[in-house]
Structures are given as C-alpha cells and as structure tokens.
Amino acid sequence: MGQGLVRLDASTELVQEFLHVLLRRGVKRDQAVEEANEVRRLCRVVPFDDQVFALSLTMVRKYPCIGVRDSVHAATAVAGGINRILSADHVFDGMDEVERVDPGQAAGLLDV
C-alpha cells in the first residue's frame, strides 16, 4: 500500500472470537462490544456467507488437521482475495491456498 498505510482484513469469525474472549475474561459487556466495533472500524471485515462456508467445508475435507474455525478463517481469506494469514497457529502452514505469517515476523513484511 505504501505511504505508511497498512490494510487490515479480518473474518467475521475473528471479530466474533475476539468478542467471545473479551467477555470470557470478564471485560464489561459494553466495553467488549466497543472494542469489537473498533476492530470492525480498523479492518475490512470479509463477510461469512455461503460461499465462504462451502469453501470452509472443502478445506475441512482436504486438510485433516484443520479445525472448523480455522477453516473459516482460511476460506474467508481466499474469498476476500487475501493470500496471507497472520497467525501463530501452524495449522495454516500446510495449506496451499494461504501463506501463514508468524506475528513475530510480520513487521518485516510491511511495505511502508
């Protein structure tokens, strides 16, 4: 993107998981919702629709090690034209459709 800008993309599932973790950790409901909305504001949220779900099911069948939620993240990336996933989870390493980027290495990939 250049000019010191970074585009952030997120799956609907990521925002849902983020809200779930905040609530589970005892963050007050209003604050947790505000923080989830902030993620939505900062990111282009790729919707979870039937196309994503169908691709997710294909990935579950193709990759025995991938869980349903991770398959949703990967399918969302593919449907949204995203070829890299920022994750510490190595389950994405064996996938053909996306490249996993370790969060510790992400800064070196920025084009700013």
C-alpha positions in Angstrom: 0.0 0.0 0.0 2.9 2.4 0.6 2.6 5.8 2.3 2.9 4.3 5.7 -0.5 2.6 5.5 -1.4 -1.0 6.2 -4.7 -2.6 5.2 -6.1 -4.9 7.7 -8.5 -7.6 6.7 -10.5 -9.8 9.2 -13.0 -12.5 9.0 -16.3 -12.1 10.8 -15.3 -15.2 12.8 -12.2 -13.3 14.0 -14.3 -10.4 15.4 -16.7 -12.9 17.0 -13.8 -14.8 18.6 -12.3 -11.6 19.9 -15.6 -10.5 21.5 -16.0 -14.0 23.0 -12.6 -13.9 24.6 -13.1 -10.4 26.0 -16.4 -11.5 27.6 -14.9 -14.7 28.9 -12.1 -12.7 30.5 -14.6 -10.6 32.4 -14.4 -7.4 30.3 -17.7 -5.5 30.8 -20.2 -6.2 28.1 -20.4 -2.5 26.8 -16.6 -2.2 26.7 -16.2 -5.5 24.9 -18.7 -4.5 22.3 -17.0 -1.2 21.8 -13.7 -3.0 21.3 -15.2 -5.4 18.8 -16.6 -2.4 17.0 -13.2 -0.8 17.0 -11.8 -3.9 15.3 -14.6 -3.6 12.7 -13.7 0.0 12.2 -10.0 -0.7 11.7 -10.4 -3.7 9.4 -12.1 -4.6 6.2 -14.3 -7.4 7.6 -14.9 -10.0 5.0 -18.5 -11.4 5.4 -19.1 -15.0 6.4 -21.5 -16.1 3.6 -22.5 -19.4 1.9 -19.5 -19.1 -0.5 -17.1 -18.9 2.5 -18.9 -21.8 4.2 -18.8 -24.0 1.2 -15.0 -23.3 0.8 -14.6 -23.9 4.5 -16.2 -27.4 4.2 -13.9 -28.2 1.2 -10.9 -27.2 3.4 -12.0 -29.4 6.3 -12.2 -32.3 3.9 -8.8 -31.5 2.2 -6.8 -30.8 5.4 -7.5 -33.3 8.2 -5.5 -31.2 10.7 -7.6 -28.1 10.3 -10.4 -27.2 12.7 -13.7 -25.7 11.6 -13.0 -22.2 12.9 -9.5 -22.2 11.3 -11.1 -23.4 8.0 -13.5 -20.4 8.2 -10.5 -18.0 8.6 -8.7 -19.6 5.6 -11.8 -19.7 3.4 -12.6 -16.1 4.3 -9.1 -15.1 3.2 -9.4 -16.9 -0.1 -12.9 -15.5 -0.8 -11.7 -12.0 0.1 -8.7 -12.2 -2.2 -6.2 -12.4 0.8 -3.3 -14.7 0.3 -1.6 -14.4 3.8 -2.9 -15.1 7.3 -1.4 -13.5 10.3 -1.3 -16.3 12.9 0.9 -18.2 15.4 -1.2 -21.3 14.6 0.9 -23.7 12.5 -2.2 -25.5 11.1 -2.1 -23.0 8.2 1.5 -24.0 7.2 0.4 -27.0 5.2 -2.3 -25.2 3.2 -1.9 -24.5 -0.5 -4.4 -21.6 -0.5 -2.8 -19.3 2.0 0.6 -18.5 3.5 0.8 -18.2 7.2 2.7 -15.2 8.6 4.0 -15.5 12.1 3.1 -12.4 14.1 6.8 -12.1 15.3 7.9 -11.8 11.6 5.1 -9.6 10.4 6.8 -6.2 10.8 9.5 -7.3 8.3 6.8 -7.8 5.6 5.3 -4.3 5.8 5.5 -2.1 2.8 5.5 1.3 4.5 
